[in-house]
Amino acid sequence: MKNVMTPRVEKDTAEIVSRSADDLRRIGEHDVVLTGATGFVGHWLSLSFLSARKALDLPGKLYVVSRNPGNFQESLDHAGLAEGCVAIAADVRTLTARDLPSEALIVHAATPARASLNSENPLEMIDIIVEGQKNMLEIAVQSRAARFLFLSSGAVYGRQPRSERRLGESWEGAPLVSEVSNAYHEAKRLAELLGNVVCANRDISFTSARLFAFLAPFLPLDEHFAAGNFIKNAALGEPIAISSGGGSVRSYQYGTDMTVWLWALLARGRRMGAYNVGSDEEVSIKNLAERIAGQSISGSKVEIRGVDTEDNVSRYVPDIGLAQHELGVSNIVGLTEAISRTLQWVSES
C-alpha cells in the first residue's frame, strides 16, 4: 500500500497544524464535511485536520465524501489517522442530508479537474459542478450547516490580459461563453452565484475560495498540470519538453500555505466573500522547467520544442492582497523550496 504520510508530508502537516492551530481549534469544535476528499486539495485538508484532531484533542469528526474512498481510508488507517474519520462513498449530486451530521462545517471541494473531461464531455463537467453545488447547498440548509466553504477557481475570471499583472477579486472579466472549452470556468462562476443566492435568502454562511496553481505533494503528475509533469520528467531523468516557447507566466503556491489559507477561510472568511488563494511569485513556464531541472539530481534537460505566439502565451497570476489583509495569512514557502519539497516527496513515494 502506498504510504500517504511520507516523512515530507508528515513535516508539512505538522507545519500546518502549528500555523493554523487557532483556526483548527475553532473548526474542530464542529464536525467537518469534506467532499472531494481523495483529490489534491482533499488530501491536504484531510491529513492536516486529522493530525490536528490528534495533536490538539479536537472533538469534531471528519466526514470525507468521495465516489471511491476505500483506498484513501486504508491509507489513513495505515498512517494512524483513521480515528475520527467517517468515509462516505457517494456522488455529490446524490448525497443526502441524512448521510451527514447536523450543524457541521462543509468544505465542498469535489470537482473533476481533468482537462480531458472538460474537452470530451463538457456537459458532464457542468453537471457535476452545478448539480453538485445545488445538492450540497440544499444539504447545508437542511442540516443547518454552520459554514460552507466552496472551492472555486481563478478560472472564473476568464483569460487574464497579459497587460494585467495580477487579477484581483474585483476583476470584471469573464470566460467567453462562445468557447466550449470554458465549461469548467463558467460552471464554477454559476456555482459561486448559486451559493451567494442561497446565502442571501437562507441562514447559512457561504464563502468562495478561488484557487489558482499549486506545486506540492499529491499534485497529479500525469494530467494537464505543467508543474506536475515537469516534476515527473525530472524524477525519471527524462527531458522536460515544452511545446511552446515557454513564455506563459504562472505562480505556484505550496500545499502548506494553501491549506493554512483554506482553514482560515473556513473559520473566518467573510459571508458571501470570495478570496483568491495562490501565490503572486510569478515565473515563466520556461524558467519553471529550468529551475525544476536544476534542483533535480537526475540530470534532466529542458527542451524547447515550439515558439510563443499570441494564441499560446497566457498569464495566470492572482492578486492575493485581500486574503492577506482580511485574514492575516501569508505564503512562507517560496517557489525554490516548493520545488525542493515536492521532489523530495516524489523520491519518498
Summary of the structure (lengths in Angstrom):
residues: 349
radius of gyration: 19.4
end to end distance: 10.6
largest distance: 57.8
contacts: 1209
relative contact order: 0.14
helix: 46%
strand: 15%
